[in-house]
Amino acid sequence: MLHMICADLYKTFRRPFFYLFLAGMGVLAVAVNLSISRMAPENATVTNAWMLVLAYFLSWPMLLMPVLVDLVSAEEYKEHTLKNSVSFGLNRTELYLSKIVSATVLGAVLGAVALGAYCGSSLLFLRWDPAFQAAFAGDFFRRVGVSCIGYAAAIPLAAFLAMLLQRNSLFVFAYYGALCLPQLLLQLFRLPQLSGRFLAMPQFSRIAAGTARQMQASAVVFLVTAAVFLCAGVVLFRKKDIC
Amino acid sequence: MAEVVMRTRSVTKRYGAFAAVEGLSLEVEQGDIFALVGQNGAGKTTLLKLVCGLTPPTSGSVELFGGSSPGELERARRRTGSIIETPGFFPYLSARQNLNYYRIQRGIRGESCVEKALRFVGLEDTGKKKFKSFSLGMKQRLGLALAIQDAPELLVLDEPINGLDPMGIREFREILLRLNRERGTTILISSHILGELSRIATKYGFIRNGRLIECDSAAALEQKCRVSLRFEVDDAQKAANVLRDRLSLGPVQILGGRTLQLSGDVDRPELAVKALVESGVMVSQAFRSGKSLESYFVDLIGGKNIASHDMRGSV
């Protein structure tokens, strides 16, 4: 399986789009801090910038997961390249899991670049205030860390949908639908407490402001989501006709 | 007796009520160039996909190098190379990078196999040119390069010469023959270009509606399709003696009291007629009979009338 992951990374790291994507995310992160420093100089502190992440941006990376899945696995369906791997006798389960791991590794690289650019630029361009202490930074990274479990859990969901719907536009719409529709439906049926307990997207608001216990519960929701879609994906992929 | 490299036992693949392949049993022996012949939709690609593990059979089994369990098949497929339908590669990578991707994925150490495969198919000078800029012929060659990069013992090729120009077809044929002769690679190939198949195949399997309707060696098929010259004469025995004595042509066979057959492609049938007439044999009819592989195939799939009119003509 390690060979398969290495091959995926070899391929992606030779793709100009990946570097554009990384650069875009980095520039965007720096741009947010620059705009804070220009537009609201009185509130332009490092603490506020990091709080902004927790308050508004924590769930945004979920929207980027289809891009990572497209880089690693969805394009294989589009370009009909999977047959080269399967016909060589590579184990289908390992092949599917390797795609998930590769997308997660790429996600980690992307996360490191975006978070590094955001935190680094905030430290460079914004005012250091007394509230910005080691304890605050530790709490921030703990919450971001739990969120990362959520981003990683979104990869099996996106990979499953990419396999099910092999047209990119459909798969991306289905992914966003899978993230948002259940929450809307539960609210429509006046069951918002269920959405908070079982769905992935509402967990990010709990992570942003919740207690350690609530964060643990959110992590469990993410892990169950990942397990369900990982198993469903593997079962489907093992039986799937590859063309 | 040669080792059986690939065997299917009553393999069936159904899509809902439609059977793409039904109860098909086939054997390919080591060193064979086995040609699968059939119309569009006959089930050739499905059969090759079953062999390559791209689709699971509904029933029956596929055996490769003596193994038929899932684990054995996975291991056996590492001894095969394939091109199924159009070659699929990553458009933003070069030929070398594409092959390297699969080399890494398959755990093959060192890039020498990539260089060797590219050289073998004549793509060693493509440099940084991306796959998306390749011509169809180059794409097919890269597909073949991937198929042979791990020196497979069995090559499974589905319509590999589709869309190639005559030069490309010729080069592709020569590559396949070299692989078969130099490396002893067994080849299972399907193609619509029957004339091309007839230049390389050692065995044929004819498929119709997902069933194998006939399986023959090239020699047996050649015998069946052999072009011959037939005469209707007043005395077949005398005519046979005349042809044997006066002309050094192929074997003469008496088919009945008044009919005899001169086997082989006779370039100048008028010489045979002249010899017979000069010897006092009355010739009432002389005509060519026999079939090309194409006509034989058309006959098999149910177009007898078309085929016989095509190939039979009076001298």
Interface residues (C-beta under 8 A of the other chain):
Chain A: H3 M4 C6 A7 Y10 K11 R14 R15 P16 F17 E75 E79 H80 T81 L82 K83 N84 S85 V86 S87 F88 G89 L90 N91 K239 D241 I242 C243
Chain B: K49 C52 G53 L54 T55 P56 L73 E74 R75 A76 R77 R78 T80 S82 I84 E85 T86 G88 F89 F90 P91 Y92 L93 Q97 N100 Y101 Y102 I104 Q105 R106 G107 L146 D150 V156
